[in-house]
Structures are given as C-alpha cells and as structure tokens.
Amino acid sequence: MVIIKFYQEEYRMDQSCFSKAFFCFSRQDYYGITPLPPQTIDMVIFGNFSAKGLGYEYEIMMEWIELGGRISPRLCMFSESFRALTEHAELFKELVSLHDTDFTPEEFSKLLLRLGYRDYSDKALIDALP
C-alpha cells in the first residue's frame, strides 16, 4: 500500500496503480510560461507515476544544462528515489552505455519509450519509436 498526499488530501493506493512513466518539460503546455532553473535547457521527469493522475510514488529528473560550451544531461534524484536504481535497472544499464555522450531530451524520451515507459507529456513525441 502506498500513501499519496495530493494537495491536502491523502490517498491510499495499491502498488499496481503505479507505472513507469515520464514527461518532458519542453512538451508540456506550460513550457515557456513556467521558468526553468538557471542554466537548465530542458528536463525529463521519470519514475513511478499514478495512473489515476494523483502524483507519483517517486520521481527522478534528467536535466540538460549548459556546461563548458556543451548542453549536457545531468541526473538528479532525492533519497526517496534511490530504490529506482534497482527497480529501473534496465534503464540505468542503458545509461552506462551512453557514458560521456550528450544525448538529447528527445533521444532520452525515445529510450524510455523503447523500455516501456508511458509518455505523460502534454504533446506527443512525433515518430518516437525507431
């Protein structure tokens, strides 16, 4: 059983209510309205999301930042997400193969789709699958 706090309500949800999913900031309706942190170009948030739209069990952020004249991906996660290192092991194995490459948010989104993640972005990724 997972307890989700959504605004001031509390929901008890079975683990089966969650799925591996993601959304890309630049493909959200609020892109261009909601500012990104300084130096951040784009971000993809992924993790175990509720199919009922009530939030997430945990989330991880891959952000793209300007670094030394390059746009580089950077992985960010809080301790609540550490178990994702095993639960999303297939994804992390794929990331090891991308060591020291500057893959794009679109390329990362395609990787997530290929691994079976659901795309919860407001705008669809056109021709996402190879």
Backbone hydrogen bonds, N-H to C=O, Kabsch-Sander energy under -0.5 kcal/mol:
donor,donor_aa,acceptor,acceptor_aa,energy
2,V,13,M,-3.3
4,I,2,V,-0.6
4,I,11,Y,-3.0
6,F,4,I,-0.7
6,F,9,E,-2.3
7,Y,5,K,-0.6
9,E,6,F,-2.2
11,Y,4,I,-3.0
13,M,2,V,-3.3
13,M,11,Y,-0.6
17,C,14,D,-2.3
18,F,15,Q,-1.7
19,S,49,F,-2.4
21,A,47,G,-2.3
22,F,118,R,-2.2
23,F,45,I,-2.1
25,F,23,F,-0.5
25,F,43,M,-3.1
27,R,24,C,-1.7
28,Q,25,F,-1.8
31,Y,28,Q,-1.8
32,G,34,T,-0.6
33,I,30,Y,-2.1
34,T,30,Y,-2.5
40,T,37,P,-1.9
41,I,64,W,-3.9
42,D,64,W,-1.0
44,V,62,M,-2.9
45,I,23,F,-2.5
46,F,44,V,-0.5
46,F,60,I,-2.8
47,G,21,A,-2.1
48,N,58,Y,-1.4
49,F,19,S,-2.6
49,F,47,G,-0.8
50,S,55,G,-2.9
51,A,17,C,-2.7
53,G,50,S,-1.3
57,E,48,N,-3.1
58,Y,48,N,-0.9
60,I,46,F,-3.2
61,M,76,C,-2.9
62,M,44,V,-2.7
63,E,61,M,-0.6
63,E,74,R,-3.0
64,W,42,D,-2.8
65,I,63,E,-0.5
65,I,72,S,-2.6
66,E,39,Q,-1.6
67,L,65,I,-0.5
67,L,70,R,-3.1
70,R,67,L,-1.3
72,S,65,I,-2.6
72,S,70,R,-0.7
74,R,63,E,-2.7
76,C,61,M,-3.2
78,F,59,E,-0.5
81,S,78,F,-2.3
82,F,79,S,-1.4
84,A,81,S,-2.3
85,L,82,F,-1.9
86,T,83,R,-1.4
87,E,83,R,-2.3
88,H,84,A,-2.7
89,A,86,T,-1.5
91,L,88,H,-0.6
92,F,88,H,-1.9
93,K,89,A,-2.3
94,E,90,E,-1.7
95,L,91,L,-2.2
96,V,92,F,-1.6
97,S,93,K,-1.2
98,L,94,E,-0.6
98,L,95,L,-1.0
99,H,96,V,-1.5
101,T,98,L,-1.8
103,F,101,T,-1.0
108,F,104,T,-2.5
109,S,105,P,-2.6
110,K,106,E,-2.3
111,L,107,E,-1.9
112,L,108,F,-2.5
113,L,109,S,-2.4
114,R,110,K,-2.5
115,L,111,L,-1.7
116,G,113,L,-1.7
117,Y,112,L,-2.6
118,R,20,K,-2.2
120,Y,22,F,-3.6
120,Y,118,R,-0.8
123,K,27,R,-2.3
126,I,124,A,-0.8
128,A,125,L,-1.0
